[in-house]
Amino acid sequence: MPTPFTSGGSRLQDRSVRAARPAAVFWDMDGTIVDTEPLWNASQRALVEDAGGEWTTALAHSLVGQALDHGARLLQDAGVKKPVGEIIELTMGHVIESVRRSVPWRPGARELLAALRESAVPCALVTMSHAPLASVVAESMPAGSWEFLVTGDMVMHGKPDPEPYTTAFDVMTRRVDGLRLRDCVALEDSLPGLESAAGAGLPVVAVPHILALPDDPRWEKWTSLSGRSPRDLAQAADRLSAGAGQPTEAPIAHRSAPGGAS
């Protein structure tokens, strides 16, 4: 994949450019780019009910944003008499089949990713889904959308541990000269993901989906990615790096130009 910003990092020093675009963006996948949570829940519910267990709203909510091995153990606690690896394989296989038929995009995600690509902002996918599913989603985007993927089967400790995002940032620093945490931004929809990204030291934009998210000075909440631009992300990173608490919904800087900044 292409590796923009690798020639000396001079663009990171240009304040006019920094005001218009972040240095790098780290994307969560499930619930942020694609609405796969209902697909996961349908597969997980079938396993629980087939085992004679009870599927509850509380159980469904407890699975959102978690590492797949942790989720599989929760399903075992709910009565599923299968090994962790088999639970992951069965549930992920169902989701992969569904996504291959039709990708359930979240509002504004494809458009923002396209604008970042047009602005030469490197993006990485940081997901607790394993590589087979993450690759299906990643390959549905135009070539050059992703620098690399960090998936749940690549790390020892999943979200909410910082490891997925520290791993992603370390890889990105080998592609982008002079990269600083404060000039990047992560996009997340769940509390485990927010804790992971914030714990790694990244400015974070929270886009709640299934569950409401608490206010916290470590992240800024947006109701949607629709109408958002690279400039919006850069400005959010600047505000968060300055340590200022933010309102629940920060203003949209530019709605007209798809690239946000020229």
C-alpha positions in Angstrom: 0.0 0.0 0.0 1.2 3.6 -0.5 3.0 5.3 2.3 2.4 9.1 2.2 4.4 11.5 4.3 7.5 9.3 4.3 9.8 11.9 2.7 11.3 13.7 5.7 8.1 14.6 7.6 8.2 18.2 6.4 4.4 18.5 6.1 4.1 17.8 9.8 6.0 21.1 10.4 3.7 23.2 8.2 1.1 24.7 10.5 -1.2 25.6 7.6 -1.2 21.9 6.6 -1.6 20.8 10.2 -4.6 23.0 10.6 -6.2 21.3 7.6 -5.5 17.6 8.2 -4.3 15.2 10.9 -0.9 13.5 10.5 -2.5 10.0 10.7 -5.9 8.5 11.6 -6.5 5.2 13.4 -9.9 3.7 12.8 -11.9 1.2 14.8 -14.0 -1.0 12.5 -17.1 -2.6 14.1 -19.6 0.1 14.9 -17.4 2.9 13.6 -16.9 2.0 9.9 -19.4 -0.8 9.5 -22.5 -1.6 11.5 -21.6 -5.2 12.2 -22.8 -5.4 15.8 -26.3 -6.7 14.8 -24.5 -9.4 12.8 -22.3 -10.4 15.7 -25.3 -10.4 18.0 -27.4 -12.6 15.7 -24.6 -15.2 15.6 -23.9 -15.0 19.3 -27.5 -15.2 20.3 -28.0 -18.4 18.2 -25.1 -20.1 19.9 -26.4 -19.2 23.4 -30.0 -20.2 22.7 -28.9 -23.4 20.9 -27.0 -24.3 24.1 -30.1 -23.7 26.2 -28.9 -20.4 27.6 -30.7 -17.1 27.9 -29.8 -14.2 25.6 -30.2 -10.9 27.4 -29.7 -7.2 26.5 -27.1 -7.0 29.3 -25.1 -9.8 27.7 -25.4 -8.2 24.2 -24.1 -4.9 25.7 -21.2 -6.6 27.5 -19.9 -7.9 24.2 -19.7 -4.5 22.4 -16.1 -3.5 21.6 -14.4 -6.4 23.4 -11.7 -8.7 22.2 -13.2 -11.8 20.6 -11.6 -14.2 23.1 -13.1 -12.2 26.0 -16.5 -12.2 24.2 -16.2 -16.0 23.7 -15.6 -16.5 27.4 -18.7 -14.5 28.2 -20.7 -16.7 25.9 -19.2 -19.8 27.7 -20.5 -18.2 30.9 -23.9 -17.9 29.3 -24.0 -21.6 28.6 -22.1 -22.2 25.3 -20.2 -25.5 25.6 -17.6 -24.9 22.9 -13.9 -23.9 23.1 -13.1 -20.2 22.7 -11.5 -20.8 19.3 -14.5 -22.6 17.9 -16.9 -19.9 19.2 -14.8 -17.2 17.5 -14.6 -19.2 14.2 -18.4 -19.8 14.2 -19.5 -16.3 15.0 -16.9 -14.6 12.8 -17.7 -16.9 9.9 -21.4 -15.8 10.1 -20.4 -12.1 10.0 -18.0 -12.6 7.1 -20.7 -14.2 5.0 -23.1 -11.4 5.7 -20.5 -8.7 5.0 -19.5 -10.3 1.7 -23.2 -10.1 0.6 -23.5 -6.5 1.6 -21.2 -4.2 3.6 -23.3 -2.3 6.3 -21.5 1.0 6.2 -21.9 3.5 9.1 -23.0 7.0 8.0 -20.2 9.2 6.8 -17.4 6.7 7.3 -16.7 5.9 3.6 -16.9 9.6 2.7 -14.5 10.7 5.5 -12.1 7.9 4.6 -12.1 9.0 1.0 -11.5 12.6 2.0 -8.5 11.5 4.1 -7.1 9.5 1.2 -7.5 12.5 -1.2 -5.7 14.6 1.4 -2.8 12.1 1.6 -3.5 11.3 5.3 -2.3 7.8 6.2 -5.0 5.6 7.9 -4.8 2.4 9.8 -7.5 0.0 10.9 -7.3 -1.0 14.6 -9.9 -3.6 15.3 -10.6 -6.5 17.6 -12.1 -8.5 14.7 -9.6 -11.0 13.4 -7.8 -10.7 10.1 -10.3 -12.7 8.0 -13.1 -10.3 8.7 -11.0 -7.1 8.8 -9.6 -8.0 5.4 -13.0 -8.4 3.8 -14.0 -4.9 5.0 -10.6 -3.3 4.2 -10.7 -4.8 0.7 -14.1 -3.3 0.0 -12.5 0.2 0.1 -10.5 1.7 -2.8 -6.8 0.8 -3.1 -4.7 3.0 -0.9 -7.3 3.6 1.8 -5.2 1.7 4.4 -1.6 1.7 5.3 -2.0 -1.5 7.4 -4.3 -3.4 9.7 -3.9 -4.2 13.4 -6.4 -7.0 14.2 -7.4 -8.8 17.4 -5.4 -11.9 16.5 -2.2 -9.8 16.2 -2.0 -8.6 19.8 -1.6 -10.2 23.2 -4.0 -7.9 25.0 -7.1 -6.5 23.2 -9.1 -3.4 23.9 -9.5 -1.8 26.4 -5.8 -2.5 26.9 -3.7 0.2 25.0 -1.7 -2.5 23.1 -3.7 -2.4 19.9 -3.2 1.4 19.5 0.4 1.5 20.8 1.2 -1.2 18.2 -0.5 0.8 15.4 1.3 4.0 16.4 4.6 2.2 16.5 4.1 0.8 13.0 2.9 4.2 11.7 6.0 5.9 13.1 8.1 3.8 10.7 6.1 5.1 7.8 5.7 8.8 8.8 8.7 10.8 9.8 8.4 12.9 12.9 5.0 11.5 13.8 3.7 12.7 17.2 0.8 11.2 19.1 -0.8 14.7 19.5 -1.0 15.2 15.7 -3.0 11.9 15.2 -6.5 11.0 16.0 -8.4 7.7 16.7 -12.0 7.1 15.9 -14.0 4.8 18.2 -17.6 3.9 19.0 -17.3 1.9 22.3 -15.9 2.5 25.8 -13.3 -0.3 25.5 -12.0 1.2 22.3 -12.0 4.7 23.8 -10.0 3.5 26.8 -7.6 1.7 24.6 -6.9 4.6 22.3 -6.8 7.2 25.1 -4.5 4.9 27.2 -2.1 4.8 24.3 -2.0 8.6 24.4 -4.0 9.4 21.3 -6.6 12.1 20.9 -9.8 10.3 20.4 -13.1 11.1 18.7 -16.0 9.1 20.1 -19.0 8.4 17.8 -21.5 6.5 19.9 -23.5 3.8 18.2 -25.0 0.9 20.2 -24.3 2.3 23.7 -24.1 5.8 25.1 -20.6 6.9 26.0 -19.6 9.0 29.1 -18.2 12.4 28.8 -14.4 12.5 29.4 -11.7 15.1 28.8 -9.7 12.5 26.9 -12.1 12.3 24.0 -14.5 14.5 22.0 -18.0 13.1 21.2 -19.6 13.5 17.7 -23.1 12.3 17.0 -22.0 11.1 13.5 -19.2 11.1 10.9 -21.6 12.5 8.3 -20.4 15.9 7.0 -17.0 15.6 8.8 -13.7 16.4 7.2 -10.0 16.0 7.7 -9.9 19.5 9.1 -12.5 18.6 11.7 -10.3 15.7 12.8 -7.2 17.9 13.0 -9.0 20.5 15.0 -10.3 17.9 17.4 -6.8 16.6 17.9 -5.6 20.1 18.6 -8.3 20.7 21.2 -7.8 17.4 22.9 -4.0 17.8 23.0 -4.5 21.2 24.6 -6.3 19.4 27.4 -9.5 21.4 27.1 -12.8 19.6 28.0 -15.1 19.5 25.0 -18.8 19.8 24.6 -20.8 16.7 23.7 -20.9 17.7 20.0 -18.1 19.8 18.6 -18.9 22.0 15.6 -18.5 20.9 12.0 -15.9 23.0 10.4 -16.6 22.3 6.7 -19.6 20.5 5.2 -19.2 21.4 1.5 -15.8 20.3 0.2 -15.4 16.5 0.4 -11.7 16.8 1.1 -12.2 19.3 3.9 -9.0 21.2 3.0 -7.2 21.7 -0.3 
